[in-house]
Every structure is written in structure tokens, then in C-alpha cells.
Amino acid sequence: MSANKEEYEKSHLYRIRHSTAHVMAEAVLEKFPTGRVAIGPPIEDGFYYDFDLPRSLTPEDLAEIEERMKQLIAQKESFNCEEISAQDARKLFADQPFKLELIEGLENGGLDDDGNPTDEVVPITIYKSGRFTDLCRGPHVANTSEINPKAIKLLNVAGAYWRGDEKRPMLQRIYGTAWESKDELEAYLWKMEEARKRDHRKLGKELDLYSQNDEVGQGLILWHPNGGMIRHQIERFWEDEHMANGYDFVYTPHIGKATLWETSGHLGFYKENMYSPIEIEGQQYFIKPMNCPFHLHIYKNSLRSYRDLPLRFAEKGTVYRYERSGVLHGLMRVRGFTQDDAHHFCRPDQMPEEIDFVLDFSLNILRAFGFKEIHAFLSTKPEKSVGDPEQWTAAEHALEDSLKRAGLPYEVDAGGGAFYGPKIDLKINDALGREWQLSTIQFDFNEPERFGLEYVGEDGQPHRPYMIHRALLGSMERFFGVLIEHYGGAFPAWLSPKQVTLIPIADRHVDFANEVAAKYKKAGLRVSVDARADRMNAKIRDAQKEKVPYMLVIGDREMEAGQVALRRRSGENPGAMSVEEFLALALKEIAEKI
């Protein structure tokens, strides 16, 4: 558990939210006495509770439930904890099948906030408040007077499978939020509304960036020309930076023989996330969920010397993973995606320098896209692991020392590493302060061993190289979704699918506009001329909806003087300037990625 999460779970705000979830459940059961309750934990910015109810909830129901919650809060209901036996718990919740299942789990050990078993042995406790009793481990406030009725809000209802299993009952999950003050609630609701406006699924449709449809298949993305142009610019920048920093580009197949995935361990550890095999000439092949095994075989194809290392293989490789339909979400969770993978192979003595390199490289790329707030999580050796303990210690120290040298804020996730090596996860904050994990820098002591990687050392003997996995943007699809929401669809000029719209005021200005457009296109700008018969203000409004960075108005005065009148999509109106002056300004801002 991260330090931030531990701190949150000890906070008074956490208790407020947990207690508000119980108040909500009390209000819901008053309205639906035959309702069945599941779980209702606090979450990052609020709380939720899952219910099995006789009918679907409406917005009017939420408003009514919220009003009743405020009445219950005013009654200063106390939260009283009691430890009971499993037998008494079963009697108490005899008509609540979800609670009975949880009680059975508690008899065999603890449960986490999602109701899933843990190894922790805990007593069975209940909390009573008003007329509601819940199977709960707490913590709660002393009584509802600690909940500010002006700082709570029910947000929405969503479907949720019991315990996240699509084969189990579908429940109604009511999401809500609670804060200590009304001002904090209003700030949060503003942020939520802004997030709704920036939703990549909404903007993706409005700006004609991408689409999905059931005939093609769920979780499979169709990139439209506008989105394709943005992706092209991202990839061109990605390729230029990798080329300049000593990477070799590789390309690998979309399928591989079953024996490949047996060697890599994927069929043993990851098969549930892979698609069913296909048979070719009596042999089984699997669609690849990862690129790593192919890169290992590229390394193995030649005899490697200590002088050859480090080697850096990079690929924008499309992979396919079986994601359940219930978790698919726009660009953020898909079934087919392109990972910007890289694998570094180095000698043990090169490890600190190579970690410094890949961390610095990753930070520079992320900052080029406008992400300034970046922090890291260092995940260390778990209980079950492979590899020499001394290797683990050296790798963990190398990762931590590199973070310190970079001056990057980080937290230690003790025991959170993969079984095959420790890792650094880089997380960014977007324009709304939301956190997204993008880059991963991960050691692997397992795959080089399984595939028998070697290099010839100075002593003429074979040695095992270290391997570092690195996914920088994560995947093109998810990164694009994050970018859409970060920029609110208003991409910086270097990424915008259309950079300039020329707006002739009347038909007599169209020829000049086309001449200017031809000049700008030759210089490398992405330009269009809006020659429609509409009014100038309508053309400007449409260009703003398209979020075009530069709008250039041309009338009689501009045409006679060889000028354009610049308007920015922000509303700034610098006014008339020469055709050449604007070109220089635009090229400068694009080159500097402003």
C-alpha cells in the first residue's frame, strides 16, 4: 500500500465518507425494504454502495435518497461497533445473501474493501447506526454530526457485477461524494463537470478522432484521419527521439507458436488474458499479448560480446489481450493496442548508468507533451520471486539511486514488484490534477534465464545480461485518451490535425486565401481554406469547435496589404500581420512544442 493511501485511510475524511455510505444505505433500505445490500467502501474521492433492488433507480430516486440522508444526518445517529460470532452474524443477516457470503469468507480469513479474501485474520464486527446494521470493519465517525449535510452529493448509478465477476449477479452501484466543507464539494463538482466536458469518448466523436463498433468488435479502435494524424505526429516524434538516443527499431509478428509462450511463462502465468489458440499445420499459435519474447529471440540470433552492450530494442508493437466486456472503456481499456515497447540488455556494471538513461529519456518525452507533475513509485521484491537475492538488492538500489539523482518525488511500494524483478512506475498529473500511470521501467531476472541469453565477457566466458522492460507511453490508445482529456481536445499546434484555417470574408478573397494556403502547405503546415458562403463569425465559430489553433481572417484590407488577421482559438486576437510574419511565428511555436 502506498504512503498516500495509508494516510488517506487514517484520515477523518475517510471516516466521513465511510459513514456517509452507511447513511445512504439506510436511506435506500427505507425506500426499498426488500433490497439486498452488498458492499459500500470509501474510494479516492467519495464512496459507493452496491444494491440488489426491485427496480432500476432513476435520477429522481437519487434526489429523494439524498434528501433523506440529510434528514438522517440531522438526527445525530451514533455509529456503534460490536464484535460477534459467525453464527450470530449469519442469524443477523439471514435475509442478506451477499452478507452471508462475506461472513463465510471472514471465517476463513480477512476481506479487503472489495470483499475479496486476504490472508489477514480479523474478527467479525458489525456497525449499527440508526435503523441500519452493516457487516463492517470500520472505521467510522462517532456520530452523524461530524458529516456536513451541505458537503455531500449522490452522483450517479452504474451497473456492477458482484465481486467483479460477470457470471455473478448485476447490482446497482450508487456513487456519492462527501467532503468536510461546502466549498470543497463545489470545487470537486466543478472538476467533475470539467472532466465530463473533456471525456475522450465525447470529444473523440465531436472531433472525429476515432470510433468503435460492434461489427468490428468491442475494444478494437478505428483511428479516423484526424486521430490518425495526431498519432502520426506522436509516432514521428517518438521515432526521432529514439533514433537520436541509440535505440534500434525492431518489428515482430502478431502470432507465435505455443512453445514460445511456454518458454516465456505466459501460458503458465498469463493464459487467462490470452485469446484461444489457432491451429496451423497441426501446431498451436497464440496471438501475442506482449512483445518481449520476440525481442529476446532477436537478441539470441547473434553472438553478443560485452562490447555490444547495452543494446536497446524499440518497437511499436500491436498486442491483443482478453479484457472482459464489463471493463472496456473507450481508449483507456481495449482489447487490441499498440505498446511503445523497449527492451534494454546490459552488463551488470552498466546497470546504474542504463537506469539513469532510461529514466531521463522517459521524463523528457513525457514533459514534451506538457506533463510537468511527474512522480514515481518504486516497487520492491515480493514474497514470491525469482533471481539471485543479490541481484534484487543491486537492482532496487540502482532504481532508487536513479530516482534520487533525478530529483523525482517517489514512494516505495514494498513488496509490489513483479515476481521477476523490481520496477519504477511513472505517474503524471493531467490538467485537472488527475493521476495517470504511463511509463514503467522494470527489471527482469526471469526471461533472460528462461531464454538462455548470454554475452561473451572480457574473460572469454559466457555471462547472463540484465534485461530492462520499458513501456514509455504505455500504449498509443490509452496515451491518446489521456492526451485528449489533458488538452480538452485543444491539442497544441504541433499535434493538431489541422493547424491553420484560412477564413476569406467574401468570394473575392478566396483566390488570395488559396495562394496563402499553398505557401503554408509548402512550408509544412496543415492548412485548410473555409470557402463556404457563410458569414465570417460562423466560420470562426466552426473553427473554434474544431479547436483549430490558428484562424486567419482575410478581407479587403488584408488582401491589399499581403496580410492575414490572426485569431487564436483561446480568443486572443493579435490582429493583422504579414503572411511571412505569421508563418515564422507558427513554425517557431510548432518547433518548440508550445
C-alpha positions as CSV (number, residue, x, y, z in Angstrom):
1,M,0.0,0.0,0.0
2,S,1.3,3.4,-0.9
3,A,2.0,6.0,1.8
4,N,-0.7,8.3,0.4
5,K,-3.3,5.5,0.6
6,E,-2.3,4.7,4.1
7,E,-2.5,8.3,5.1
8,Y,-6.0,8.6,3.5
9,E,-7.3,5.5,5.2
10,K,-6.3,7.0,8.6
11,S,-7.9,10.4,7.8
12,H,-11.1,11.9,9.2
13,L,-12.3,12.4,5.6
14,Y,-12.1,8.7,5.1
15,R,-14.3,8.1,8.2
16,I,-16.8,10.7,7.0
17,R,-17.1,9.0,3.6
18,H,-17.4,5.5,5.1
19,S,-20.1,6.8,7.4
20,T,-21.9,8.6,4.7
21,A,-22.1,5.3,2.7
22,H,-23.9,3.7,5.6
23,V,-26.3,6.6,5.9
24,M,-27.0,6.2,2.2
25,A,-27.7,2.5,2.7
26,E,-30.1,3.3,5.5
27,A,-32.0,5.7,3.3
28,V,-32.1,3.3,0.4
29,L,-33.5,0.4,2.5
30,E,-36.1,2.7,3.9
31,K,-37.3,3.3,0.3
32,F,-36.8,-0.3,-0.7
33,P,-37.3,-2.5,2.4
34,T,-36.8,-5.8,0.4
35,G,-33.5,-4.5,-1.0
36,R,-30.3,-6.5,-0.6
37,V,-27.0,-4.9,0.2
38,A,-23.5,-5.9,-0.8
39,I,-20.5,-3.7,0.0
40,G,-20.0,0.0,0.4
41,P,-16.5,1.3,0.9
42,P,-14.9,4.7,0.7
43,I,-12.9,5.4,-2.5
44,E,-10.5,8.0,-3.6
45,D,-12.9,10.9,-4.0
46,G,-16.1,9.6,-2.3
47,F,-17.8,6.3,-1.7
48,Y,-20.2,3.8,-3.3
49,Y,-22.6,1.1,-2.2
50,D,-23.9,-1.9,-4.2
51,F,-27.6,-2.9,-4.0
52,D,-29.9,-5.5,-5.4
53,L,-33.2,-3.6,-5.7
54,P,-36.7,-4.5,-7.0
55,R,-36.3,-1.9,-9.8
56,S,-33.8,0.3,-11.6
57,L,-33.1,3.6,-9.9
58,T,-33.9,7.0,-11.5
59,P,-32.4,10.4,-11.1
60,E,-35.5,11.3,-9.1
61,D,-34.7,8.4,-6.7
62,L,-31.2,9.7,-6.1
63,A,-32.6,13.2,-5.3
64,E,-35.1,11.7,-2.8
65,I,-32.4,9.4,-1.2
66,E,-30.0,12.4,-0.9
67,E,-32.7,14.5,0.9
68,R,-33.5,11.6,3.3
69,M,-29.8,11.3,4.0
70,K,-29.6,14.9,5.1
71,Q,-32.6,14.3,7.5
72,L,-30.8,11.2,9.0
73,I,-27.6,13.2,9.4
74,A,-29.5,15.8,11.3
75,Q,-30.6,13.2,13.8
76,K,-27.0,12.8,15.0
77,E,-27.1,9.0,14.7
78,S,-24.2,7.2,16.5
79,F,-22.0,4.5,14.9
80,N,-21.6,1.7,17.4
81,C,-19.3,-1.2,16.8
82,E,-19.8,-4.8,18.1
83,E,-17.8,-7.9,17.7
84,I,-20.0,-11.0,17.1
85,S,-19.6,-14.7,16.2
86,A,-20.0,-16.0,12.7
87,Q,-23.1,-17.9,13.9
88,D,-24.7,-14.7,15.3
89,A,-23.7,-12.9,12.1
90,R,-25.5,-15.4,10.0
91,K,-28.7,-15.1,12.0
92,L,-28.5,-11.3,11.8
93,F,-28.1,-11.2,8.1
94,A,-30.2,-14.3,7.3
95,D,-32.1,-12.5,4.5
96,Q,-28.9,-10.9,3.0
97,P,-27.2,-13.4,0.7
98,F,-24.3,-11.2,-0.2
99,K,-23.5,-10.6,3.5
100,L,-23.8,-14.4,4.2
101,E,-21.1,-15.0,1.5
102,L,-18.9,-12.4,3.1
103,I,-19.3,-13.9,6.5
104,E,-18.3,-17.3,5.1
105,G,-15.1,-15.6,3.7
106,L,-14.4,-13.9,7.1
107,E,-14.5,-17.3,8.8
108,N,-11.5,-18.3,6.6
109,G,-9.6,-15.1,6.9
110,G,-10.0,-11.3,6.2
111,L,-11.6,-9.4,3.3
112,D,-10.4,-6.3,1.5
113,D,-12.6,-3.3,0.7
114,D,-13.9,-5.1,-2.4
115,G,-15.0,-8.1,-0.4
116,N,-12.2,-10.4,-1.6
117,P,-10.3,-12.7,0.7
118,T,-7.0,-11.8,2.2
119,D,-4.6,-13.8,4.4
120,E,-5.3,-11.4,7.3
121,V,-7.3,-13.0,10.2
122,V,-9.7,-10.5,11.6
123,P,-12.7,-10.6,14.0
124,I,-16.3,-10.3,12.6
125,T,-17.6,-6.9,13.5
126,I,-20.8,-5.0,12.8
127,Y,-21.6,-1.3,12.9
128,K,-25.1,0.0,13.9
129,S,-26.3,3.5,13.1
130,G,-30.0,4.4,13.3
131,R,-32.0,1.5,11.9
132,F,-29.2,0.2,9.7
133,T,-26.8,-2.5,10.7
134,D,-23.9,-3.5,8.5
135,L,-21.2,-6.1,8.4
136,C,-18.2,-3.8,8.6
137,R,-14.7,-3.4,10.0
138,G,-14.9,0.4,10.1
139,P,-13.6,3.0,10.8
140,H,-16.5,5.5,11.3
141,V,-17.1,8.9,12.8
142,A,-18.6,8.9,16.3
143,N,-22.0,10.1,15.1
144,T,-23.5,11.8,12.0
145,S,-23.0,15.3,13.4
146,E,-19.5,15.0,12.0
147,I,-20.9,14.8,8.5
148,N,-21.6,18.1,6.8
149,P,-25.0,17.7,5.1
150,K,-24.1,20.6,2.8
151,A,-21.0,18.8,1.6
152,I,-22.5,15.5,0.4
153,K,-23.8,14.6,-3.1
154,L,-25.0,11.5,-4.8
155,L,-23.5,11.4,-8.2
156,N,-24.8,8.5,-10.4
157,V,-25.8,4.9,-10.6
158,A,-23.8,2.3,-12.5
159,G,-24.0,-1.5,-13.0
160,A,-21.5,-3.6,-11.1
161,Y,-21.2,-7.4,-11.1
162,W,-21.0,-8.9,-7.6
163,R,-17.3,-9.2,-6.8
164,G,-16.5,-8.1,-10.3
165,D,-17.4,-11.5,-11.8
166,E,-19.5,-11.2,-14.9
167,K,-21.1,-14.6,-14.1
168,R,-22.4,-13.3,-10.8
169,P,-25.5,-11.0,-10.2
170,M,-25.5,-7.5,-11.7
171,L,-26.0,-4.9,-8.9
172,Q,-26.8,-1.2,-8.9
173,R,-23.9,0.8,-7.6
174,I,-24.7,4.2,-6.2
175,Y,-21.7,6.6,-6.3
176,G,-21.5,9.6,-4.0
177,T,-19.0,12.0,-2.6
178,A,-18.6,13.7,0.8
179,W,-16.3,16.5,1.9
180,E,-15.6,18.5,5.0
181,S,-16.9,21.8,3.6
182,K,-19.3,23.0,1.0
183,D,-16.5,24.8,-0.8
184,E,-14.6,21.6,-1.2
185,L,-17.7,19.9,-2.6
186,E,-18.3,22.7,-5.1
187,A,-14.7,22.6,-6.2
188,Y,-14.9,18.8,-6.7
189,L,-18.2,19.1,-8.6
190,W,-16.7,21.7,-10.9
191,K,-13.8,19.3,-11.5
192,M,-16.2,16.5,-12.3
193,E,-18.1,18.7,-14.8
194,E,-14.9,19.7,-16.4
195,A,-13.9,16.1,-16.6
196,R,-17.2,15.3,-18.3
197,K,-16.6,18.0,-20.9
198,R,-13.1,16.6,-21.5
199,D,-14.2,12.9,-21.7
200,H,-12.2,11.4,-24.5
201,R,-15.2,9.4,-25.7
202,K,-17.3,12.6,-26.1
203,L,-14.5,14.6,-27.7
204,G,-13.4,11.7,-29.8
205,K,-16.8,11.7,-31.5
206,E,-17.1,15.6,-31.7
207,L,-13.7,16.0,-33.2
208,D,-14.0,12.9,-35.4
209,L,-10.8,11.2,-33.9
210,Y,-11.7,7.6,-33.6
211,S,-14.6,5.1,-33.3
212,Q,-15.6,1.6,-32.2
213,N,-18.5,-0.5,-33.3
214,D,-19.9,-4.0,-32.6
215,E,-19.5,-5.2,-36.1
216,V,-15.7,-4.7,-35.9
217,G,-15.6,-5.9,-32.3
218,Q,-15.7,-4.5,-28.8
219,G,-12.4,-3.0,-27.6
220,L,-11.0,-2.5,-31.1
221,I,-10.2,1.0,-32.2
222,L,-10.7,2.6,-35.6
223,W,-8.4,5.6,-36.0
224,H,-10.1,8.3,-38.2
225,P,-8.0,10.7,-40.3
226,N,-7.9,13.4,-37.6
227,G,-6.9,10.9,-34.9
228,G,-4.6,9.2,-37.3
229,M,-2.8,12.5,-38.0
230,I,-2.3,13.1,-34.3
231,R,-1.0,9.5,-33.8
232,H,1.4,10.0,-36.8
233,Q,2.8,13.1,-35.1
234,I,3.2,11.3,-31.8
235,E,4.9,8.4,-33.5
236,R,7.2,10.6,-35.6
237,F,8.4,12.4,-32.5
238,W,8.8,9.1,-30.7
239,E,10.8,7.7,-33.6
240,D,13.1,10.7,-33.9
241,E,13.9,10.7,-30.2
242,H,14.6,7.0,-30.1
243,M,16.8,7.2,-33.2
244,A,18.8,10.1,-31.6
245,N,19.2,8.1,-28.4
246,G,20.8,4.9,-29.5
247,Y,17.7,2.7,-30.0
248,D,17.4,0.1,-32.7
249,F,13.9,-0.4,-34.2
250,V,12.6,-3.9,-34.5
251,Y,9.4,-5.4,-35.8
252,T,7.8,-8.7,-34.7
253,P,4.9,-10.9,-35.8
254,H,1.4,-10.8,-34.3
255,I,1.3,-14.5,-33.5
256,G,3.8,-17.0,-32.1
257,K,3.9,-20.8,-31.5
258,A,2.7,-22.2,-28.2
259,T,6.2,-23.3,-27.4
260,L,7.3,-19.6,-27.4
261,W,4.7,-18.7,-24.8
262,E,5.5,-21.8,-22.7
263,T,9.2,-20.8,-22.6
264,S,8.3,-17.2,-21.7
265,G,5.9,-18.4,-18.9
266,H,2.9,-16.6,-20.3
267,L,0.9,-19.9,-20.7
268,G,1.7,-20.6,-17.1
269,F,1.0,-17.2,-15.6
270,Y,-1.0,-15.2,-18.1
271,K,-3.1,-17.6,-20.1
272,E,-6.5,-16.2,-18.9
273,N,-5.6,-12.9,-20.6
274,M,-4.7,-14.5,-23.9
275,Y,-7.0,-15.4,-26.7
276,S,-7.7,-19.0,-27.7
277,P,-5.0,-20.6,-29.9
278,I,-5.3,-21.1,-33.6
279,E,-4.0,-24.2,-35.3
280,I,-1.6,-24.0,-38.3
281,E,-0.4,-27.3,-39.8
282,G,-1.1,-29.2,-36.6
283,Q,0.7,-26.7,-34.3
284,Q,-0.9,-24.2,-31.9
285,Y,-0.2,-20.5,-32.3
286,F,-1.3,-17.7,-30.0
287,I,-2.0,-14.0,-30.8
288,K,0.7,-12.1,-28.9
289,P,-0.2,-10.4,-25.6
290,M,3.3,-8.9,-25.3
291,N,6.3,-8.2,-27.5
292,C,9.0,-9.4,-25.0
293,P,9.7,-13.0,-26.2
294,F,10.3,-11.8,-29.8
295,H,12.8,-9.3,-28.7
296,L,14.6,-12.0,-26.7
297,H,14.9,-14.1,-29.8
298,I,16.3,-11.2,-31.8
299,Y,19.0,-10.8,-29.1
300,K,19.7,-14.6,-29.2
301,N,20.0,-14.6,-33.0
302,S,23.6,-13.3,-32.9
303,L,26.6,-14.0,-30.7
304,R,26.9,-11.0,-28.4
305,S,30.1,-9.5,-26.9
306,Y,30.4,-7.4,-23.8
307,R,31.5,-4.7,-26.2
308,D,28.0,-4.8,-27.9
309,L,26.2,-3.8,-24.8
310,P,24.0,-2.0,-24.0
311,L,21.5,-2.9,-26.7
312,R,18.2,-1.1,-26.9
313,F,15.4,-2.6,-29.0
314,A,12.3,-0.5,-29.5
315,E,9.0,-1.4,-31.2
316,K,5.6,0.0,-31.6
317,G,4.1,-3.5,-31.4
318,T,0.4,-4.2,-31.5
319,V,-0.8,-6.7,-28.9
320,Y,-4.1,-8.3,-28.0
321,R,-5.3,-9.1,-24.5
322,Y,-8.6,-10.6,-23.4
323,E,-10.4,-8.0,-21.4
324,R,-13.9,-8.7,-20.2
325,S,-16.6,-6.6,-21.8
326,G,-17.5,-5.1,-18.5
327,V,-14.2,-3.3,-18.0
328,L,-13.8,-2.0,-21.6
329,H,-13.7,1.8,-21.5
330,G,-13.2,3.9,-24.7
331,L,-9.5,4.2,-25.4
332,M,-8.5,3.6,-21.8
333,R,-9.2,-0.2,-21.7
334,V,-9.2,-2.0,-25.0
335,R,-8.5,-5.5,-26.4
336,G,-6.1,-4.5,-29.2
337,F,-3.5,-1.8,-28.6
338,T,0.0,-0.7,-29.7
339,Q,2.6,-0.7,-27.0
340,D,5.6,1.5,-27.4
341,D,7.9,-1.2,-26.0
342,A,11.6,-1.2,-25.5
343,H,14.0,-3.8,-24.0
344,H,17.4,-2.8,-22.8
345,F,20.1,-5.5,-22.5
346,C,23.2,-4.5,-20.4
347,R,26.0,-5.9,-18.4
348,P,25.7,-5.7,-14.6
349,D,28.3,-3.0,-14.4
350,Q,26.3,-0.9,-16.8
351,M,23.0,-1.1,-14.9
352,P,23.2,2.2,-12.9
353,E,24.1,4.2,-16.0
354,E,21.4,2.5,-18.1
355,I,18.7,3.1,-15.5
356,D,19.7,6.8,-15.4
357,F,19.5,6.9,-19.2
358,V,16.0,5.3,-19.5
359,L,14.6,7.3,-16.6
360,D,15.9,10.6,-18.0
361,F,14.7,9.7,-21.5
362,S,11.2,8.8,-20.3
363,L,10.9,12.0,-18.3
364,N,12.0,14.2,-21.3
365,I,9.4,12.5,-23.5
366,L,6.6,13.0,-21.1
367,R,7.5,16.6,-20.5
368,A,7.4,17.3,-24.2
369,F,3.7,16.5,-24.1
370,G,3.1,19.1,-21.4
371,F,3.1,16.9,-18.3
372,K,5.0,18.8,-15.7
373,E,3.9,17.0,-12.5
374,I,5.5,13.6,-12.6
375,H,6.2,11.3,-9.6
376,A,7.2,7.7,-9.2
377,F,6.5,4.5,-7.3
378,L,9.4,2.1,-6.6
379,S,8.1,-1.4,-6.3
380,T,10.4,-3.8,-4.5
381,K,10.8,-7.6,-4.1
382,P,7.6,-9.6,-3.4
383,E,7.5,-12.7,-1.2
384,K,7.4,-14.9,-4.2
385,S,10.2,-14.1,-6.7
386,V,12.9,-15.5,-9.0
387,G,16.5,-14.5,-9.3
388,D,19.5,-14.1,-7.0
389,P,18.8,-12.0,-3.9
390,E,21.9,-10.1,-4.5
391,Q,20.7,-9.2,-8.0
392,W,17.4,-7.9,-6.5
393,T,19.3,-5.8,-3.9
394,A,21.6,-4.3,-6.6
395,A,18.6,-3.6,-8.9
396,E,16.5,-2.0,-6.2
397,H,19.4,0.2,-5.2
398,A,20.1,1.2,-8.8
399,L,16.4,2.2,-9.3
400,E,16.2,4.2,-6.1
401,D,19.6,5.9,-6.6
402,S,18.5,6.9,-10.1
403,L,15.3,8.4,-8.8
404,K,17.3,10.4,-6.2
405,R,19.7,11.6,-8.8
406,A,16.8,12.7,-11.0
407,G,15.3,14.6,-8.1
408,L,11.9,12.9,-8.7
409,P,9.4,12.5,-5.9
410,Y,8.8,8.9,-5.2
411,E,7.1,6.4,-2.9
412,V,8.3,2.9,-2.1
413,D,5.7,0.2,-2.7
414,A,7.3,-2.5,-0.5
415,G,6.7,-6.0,-2.0
416,G,4.9,-4.6,-5.0
417,G,7.4,-5.7,-7.7
418,A,6.8,-8.4,-10.2
419,F,8.0,-11.9,-9.4
420,Y,10.7,-11.4,-11.9
421,G,12.1,-8.0,-10.9
422,P,11.6,-4.6,-9.2
423,K,10.3,-1.6,-11.2
424,I,9.6,2.1,-11.3
425,D,6.2,3.3,-12.4
426,L,5.9,6.9,-13.5
427,K,2.6,8.7,-12.9
428,I,1.6,12.1,-14.3
429,N,-1.0,14.6,-13.2
430,D,-3.1,16.0,-16.0
431,A,-4.6,19.5,-16.3
432,L,-7.3,18.6,-13.8
433,G,-4.9,17.1,-11.3
434,R,-5.9,13.5,-12.0
435,E,-3.2,10.9,-11.8
436,W,-2.4,8.5,-14.7
437,Q,0.2,5.8,-14.8
438,L,2.1,5.9,-18.1
439,S,5.7,4.7,-18.0
440,T,7.1,1.6,-16.5
441,I,10.8,0.7,-16.1
442,Q,11.1,-2.9,-15.0
443,F,13.9,-5.3,-14.3
444,D,13.6,-8.9,-15.4
445,F,15.8,-11.7,-14.0
446,N,13.5,-14.4,-15.3
447,E,13.2,-14.1,-19.1
448,P,17.0,-13.9,-19.8
449,E,17.3,-17.1,-17.8
450,R,14.4,-18.9,-19.4
451,F,15.6,-18.0,-22.9
452,G,19.2,-18.6,-22.1
453,L,20.5,-15.2,-23.1
454,E,24.3,-14.7,-23.0
455,Y,27.1,-12.5,-23.9
456,V,30.9,-13.2,-24.1
457,G,32.7,-11.3,-21.3
458,E,36.2,-9.9,-21.3
459,D,37.3,-13.2,-19.8
460,G,36.0,-15.0,-22.9
461,Q,33.3,-16.8,-20.8
462,P,29.5,-16.6,-21.2
463,H,27.6,-14.3,-18.9
464,R,24.0,-13.5,-18.4
465,P,22.9,-10.0,-19.4
466,Y,20.4,-7.9,-17.4
467,M,17.2,-7.0,-19.1
468,I,15.0,-3.9,-18.6
469,H,11.5,-3.7,-19.9
470,R,10.4,-0.1,-20.7
471,A,6.9,1.0,-21.8
472,L,7.1,4.8,-22.1
473,L,3.7,6.0,-23.2
474,G,2.1,2.7,-22.1
475,S,0.0,2.2,-25.2
476,M,-0.8,4.5,-28.1
477,E,-4.6,4.1,-27.5
478,R,-4.6,4.9,-23.8
479,F,-2.0,7.6,-24.1
480,F,-4.1,9.3,-26.8
481,G,-7.1,9.1,-24.4
482,V,-5.1,10.8,-21.7
483,L,-3.9,13.5,-24.1
484,I,-7.5,14.2,-25.3
485,E,-8.6,14.8,-21.7
486,H,-5.5,16.6,-20.7
487,Y,-5.8,19.1,-23.5
488,G,-9.6,19.0,-23.6
489,G,-9.3,18.3,-27.3
490,A,-7.4,21.5,-27.9
491,F,-4.1,19.9,-28.9
492,P,-1.0,22.1,-29.2
493,A,-0.3,23.2,-32.7
494,W,2.4,20.6,-33.3
495,L,-0.1,17.8,-32.7
496,S,-3.3,19.4,-34.1
497,P,-4.7,17.5,-37.2
498,K,-5.5,20.9,-38.7
499,Q,-3.2,23.7,-37.6
500,V,-4.5,26.7,-39.7
501,T,-7.9,27.6,-41.1
502,L,-7.9,30.5,-43.6
503,I,-11.2,32.4,-43.5
504,P,-11.9,34.6,-46.5
505,I,-14.7,37.1,-45.7
506,A,-16.1,37.2,-49.3
507,D,-15.8,35.2,-52.5
508,R,-13.3,37.8,-53.9
509,H,-10.9,36.9,-51.1
510,V,-10.9,33.1,-51.8
511,D,-8.1,33.1,-54.5
512,F,-5.7,35.0,-52.3
513,A,-6.6,32.7,-49.4
514,N,-5.7,29.7,-51.6
515,E,-2.4,31.3,-52.6
516,V,-1.5,31.8,-48.9
517,A,-2.6,28.2,-48.1
518,A,-0.4,26.8,-50.8
519,K,2.6,28.7,-49.4
520,Y,1.9,27.5,-45.9
521,K,1.4,23.9,-47.0
522,K,4.8,24.0,-48.8
523,A,6.4,25.1,-45.6
524,G,4.9,22.1,-43.8
525,L,1.8,23.5,-42.1
526,R,-1.5,21.6,-42.1
527,V,-3.9,24.1,-43.6
528,S,-7.5,24.4,-45.0
529,V,-9.4,27.2,-46.6
530,D,-13.1,27.7,-45.5
531,A,-14.5,29.0,-48.8
532,R,-18.2,28.5,-47.8
533,A,-20.6,31.3,-48.3
534,D,-21.3,31.5,-44.6
535,R,-20.7,34.6,-42.5
536,M,-17.2,35.2,-41.1
537,N,-18.4,34.8,-37.5
538,A,-20.0,31.4,-38.3
539,K,-16.7,30.2,-39.9
540,I,-14.8,31.4,-36.8
541,R,-17.2,29.6,-34.6
542,D,-16.9,26.4,-36.5
543,A,-13.1,26.6,-36.5
544,Q,-13.2,27.1,-32.7
545,K,-15.4,24.0,-32.4
546,E,-12.8,22.1,-34.3
547,K,-10.3,23.5,-31.9
548,V,-8.0,24.8,-34.7
549,P,-5.1,26.7,-33.1
550,Y,-4.8,29.4,-35.7
551,M,-7.6,31.2,-37.6
552,L,-6.5,33.6,-40.3
553,V,-9.2,36.1,-41.5
554,I,-8.7,37.7,-44.9
555,G,-10.7,40.7,-46.1
556,D,-10.0,43.6,-48.5
557,R,-7.5,45.3,-46.2
558,E,-5.5,42.1,-45.6
559,M,-5.5,41.1,-49.3
560,E,-4.3,44.5,-50.4
561,A,-1.5,44.6,-47.8
562,G,-0.5,40.9,-48.2
563,Q,-1.5,40.2,-44.7
564,V,-3.6,37.8,-42.6
565,A,-5.5,38.7,-39.4
566,L,-4.7,36.2,-36.7
567,R,-7.2,34.9,-34.2
568,R,-6.2,32.2,-31.7
569,R,-8.7,29.6,-30.5
570,S,-8.2,30.9,-27.0
571,G,-10.0,34.1,-28.0
572,E,-6.7,36.1,-28.2
573,N,-6.8,38.4,-31.2
574,P,-3.3,39.6,-32.2
575,G,-4.6,41.1,-35.4
576,A,-3.0,41.7,-38.8
577,M,0.5,40.6,-39.7
578,S,2.3,39.8,-42.9
579,V,1.9,36.4,-44.5
580,E,5.6,35.7,-43.8
581,E,5.4,37.0,-40.2
582,F,2.6,34.6,-39.3
583,L,4.5,31.7,-41.0
584,A,7.6,32.4,-38.9
585,L,5.5,32.6,-35.7
586,A,3.6,29.4,-36.4
587,L,6.8,27.4,-37.3
588,K,8.5,28.6,-34.2
589,E,5.7,27.6,-31.9
590,I,5.3,24.2,-33.6
591,A,9.1,23.5,-33.4
592,E,9.2,24.5,-29.7
593,K,6.0,22.4,-29.0
594,I,4.4,25.4,-27.3
